[in-house]
């Protein structure tokens, strides 16, 4: 499984956990006494798990971004004139797109 798929799945799971936590909070607001305390404990645990998953997904994204930055830096150092040509071509394309508006 790729890093992108893992990150996407983790974010989806985190969103589900946060939705569950919202529902539990609503139930806790309607409940009273020991039932509310039990629901609060469940919400706190789900939020802890979601936070961990989000932090892990963030680490994966940062790791991939750093890898891409290193690869780009290496390419530019190894092929400076090709990098200048690519940058110029992108600049021309962006300029053409902007001038059409």
Contact map, one row per residue, 1 for C-alpha under 8 A:
11101100000000000000000000000000000000000000000000000000000000000000000000000000000000000000000000000
11111100000000000000000000000000000000000000000000000000000000000000000000000000000000000000000000000
11111110000000000000000000000000000000000000000000000000000100000000000000000000000000000000000000000
01111111000000000000000000000000000000000000000000000000000000000000000000000000000000000000000000000
11111111100000000000000000000000000000000000000000000000000000000000000000000000000000000000000000000
11111111110000000000000000000000000000000000000000000000100000000000000000000000000000000000000000000
00111111111000000000000000000000000000000000000000000000100110000000000000000000000000000000000000000
00011111111100000000000000000000000000000000000000000000000000000000000000000000000000000000000000000
00001111111110000000000000000000000000000000000000000000000000000000000000000000000000000000000000000
00000111111111000000000000000000000000000000000000001100100000000000000000000000000000000000000000000
00000011111111100000000000000000000000000000000000001100100000000000000000000000000000000000000000000
00000001111111110000000000000000000000000000000000000000000000000000000000000000000000000000000000000
00000000111111111000000000000000000000000000000001000000000000000000000000000000000000000000000000000
00000000011111111100000000000000000000000000000011101100000000000000000000000000000000000000000000000
00000000001111111110000000000000000000000000000001000000000000000000000000000000000000000000000000000
00000000000111111111000000000000000000000000000000000000000000000000000000000000000000000000000000000
00000000000011111111100000000000000000000000011011000000000000000000000000000000000000000000000000000
00000000000001111111110000000000000000000000011001000000000000000000000000000000000000000000000000000
00000000000000111111111000000000000000000000000000000000000000000000000000000000000000000000000000000
00000000000000011111111100000000000000000010010000000000000000000000000000000000000000000000000000000
00000000000000001111111110000000000000000111011000000000000000000000000000000000000000000000000000000
00000000000000000111111111000000000000000010000000000000000000000000000000000000000000000000000000000
00000000000000000011111111100000000000000000000000000000000000000000000000000000000000000000000000000
00000000000000000001111111110000000000110110000000000000000000000000000000000000000000000000000000000
00000000000000000000111111111000000000110010000000000000000000000000000000000000000000000000000000000
00000000000000000000011111111100000000000000000000000000000000000000000000000000000000000000000000000
00000000000000000000001111111110000100100000000000000000000000000000000000000000000000000000000000000
00000000000000000000000111111111001110110000000000000000000000000000000000000000000000000000000000000
00000000000000000000000011111111000100000000000000000000000000000000000000000000000000000000000000000
00000000000000000000000001111111000000000000000000000000000000000000000000000000000000000000000000000
00000000000000000000000000111111101100000000000000000000000000000000000000000000000000000000000000000
00000000000000000000000000011111111100000000000000000000000000000000000000000000000000000000000000000
00000000000000000000000000000011111110000000000000000000000000000000000000000000000000000000000000000
00000000000000000000000000000001111111000000000000000000000000000000000000000000000000000000000000000
00000000000000000000000000010011111111100000000000000000000000000000000000000000000000000000000000000
00000000000000000000000000111011111111110000000000000000000000000000000000000000000000000000000000000
00000000000000000000000000010000111111111000000000000000000000000000000000000000000000000000000000000
00000000000000000000000000000000011111111100000000000000000000000000000000000000000000000000000000000
00000000000000000000000110110000001111111110000000000000000000000000000000000000000000000000000000000
00000000000000000000000110010000000111111111000000000000000000000000000000000000000000000000000000000
00000000000000000000000000000000000011111111100000000000000000000000000000000000000000000000000000000
00000000000000000000100100000000000001111111110000000000000000000000000000000000000000000000000000000
00000000000000000001110110000000000000111111111000000000000000000000000000000000000000000000000000000
00000000000000000000100000000000000000011111111100000000000000000000000000000000000000000000000000000
00000000000000000000000000000000000000001111111110000000000000000000000000000000000000000000000000000
00000000000000001101100000000000000000000111111111000000000000000000000000000000000000000000000000000
00000000000000001100100000000000000000000011111111100000000000000000000000000000000000000000000000000
00000000000000000000000000000000000000000001111111110000000000000000000000000000000000000000000000000
00000000000001001000000000000000000000000000111111111000000000000000000000000000000000000000000000000
00000000000011101100000000000000000000000000011111111100000000000000000000000000000000000000000000000
00000000000001000000000000000000000000000000001111111110000000000000000000000000000000000000000000000
00000000000000000000000000000000000000000000000111111111000000000000000000000000000000000000000000000
00000000011001000000000000000000000000000000000011111111100000000000000000000000000000000000000000000
00000000011001000000000000000000000000000000000001111111110000000000000000000000000000000000000000000
00000000000000000000000000000000000000000000000000111111111000000000000000000000000000000000000000000
00000000000000000000000000000000000000000000000000011111111100000000000000000000000000000000000000000
00000110011000000000000000000000000000000000000000001111111110000000000000000000000000000000000000000
00000000000000000000000000000000000000000000000000000111111111000000000000000000000000000000000000000
00000000000000000000000000000000000000000000000000000011111111100000000000000000000000000000000000000
00100010000000000000000000000000000000000000000000000001111111110000000000000000000000000000000000000
00000010000000000000000000000000000000000000000000000000111111111000000000000000000000000000000000000
00000000000000000000000000000000000000000000000000000000011111111100000000000000000000000000000000000
00000000000000000000000000000000000000000000000000000000001111111110000000000000000000000000000000000
00000000000000000000000000000000000000000000000000000000000111111111000000000000000000000000000000000
00000000000000000000000000000000000000000000000000000000000011111111100000000000000000000000000000000
00000000000000000000000000000000000000000000000000000000000001111111110000000000000000000000000000000
00000000000000000000000000000000000000000000000000000000000000111111111000000000000000000000000000000
00000000000000000000000000000000000000000000000000000000000000011111111100000000000000000000000000000
00000000000000000000000000000000000000000000000000000000000000001111111110000000000000000000000000000
00000000000000000000000000000000000000000000000000000000000000000111111111000000000000000000000000000
00000000000000000000000000000000000000000000000000000000000000000011111111100000000000000000000000000
00000000000000000000000000000000000000000000000000000000000000000001111111110000000000000000000000000
00000000000000000000000000000000000000000000000000000000000000000000111111111000000000000000000000000
00000000000000000000000000000000000000000000000000000000000000000000011111111100000000000000000000000
00000000000000000000000000000000000000000000000000000000000000000000001111111111001000000000000000000
00000000000000000000000000000000000000000000000000000000000000000000000111111111011000000000000000000
00000000000000000000000000000000000000000000000000000000000000000000000011111111000000000000000000000
00000000000000000000000000000000000000000000000000000000000000000000000001111111000000000000000000000
00000000000000000000000000000000000000000000000000000000000000000000000000111111111000000000000000000
00000000000000000000000000000000000000000000000000000000000000000000000000111111111100000000000000000
00000000000000000000000000000000000000000000000000000000000000000000000000000011111110000000000000000
00000000000000000000000000000000000000000000000000000000000000000000000000010011111111000000000000000
00000000000000000000000000000000000000000000000000000000000000000000000000110011111111100000000000000
00000000000000000000000000000000000000000000000000000000000000000000000000000001111111110000000000000
00000000000000000000000000000000000000000000000000000000000000000000000000000000111111111000000000000
00000000000000000000000000000000000000000000000000000000000000000000000000000000011111111100000000000
00000000000000000000000000000000000000000000000000000000000000000000000000000000001111111110000000000
00000000000000000000000000000000000000000000000000000000000000000000000000000000000111111111000000000
00000000000000000000000000000000000000000000000000000000000000000000000000000000000011111111100000000
00000000000000000000000000000000000000000000000000000000000000000000000000000000000001111111110000000
00000000000000000000000000000000000000000000000000000000000000000000000000000000000000111111111000000
00000000000000000000000000000000000000000000000000000000000000000000000000000000000000011111111100000
00000000000000000000000000000000000000000000000000000000000000000000000000000000000000001111111110000
00000000000000000000000000000000000000000000000000000000000000000000000000000000000000000111111111000
00000000000000000000000000000000000000000000000000000000000000000000000000000000000000000011111111100
00000000000000000000000000000000000000000000000000000000000000000000000000000000000000000001111111110
00000000000000000000000000000000000000000000000000000000000000000000000000000000000000000000111111111
00000000000000000000000000000000000000000000000000000000000000000000000000000000000000000000011111111
00000000000000000000000000000000000000000000000000000000000000000000000000000000000000000000001111111
00000000000000000000000000000000000000000000000000000000000000000000000000000000000000000000000111111
00000000000000000000000000000000000000000000000000000000000000000000000000000000000000000000000011111
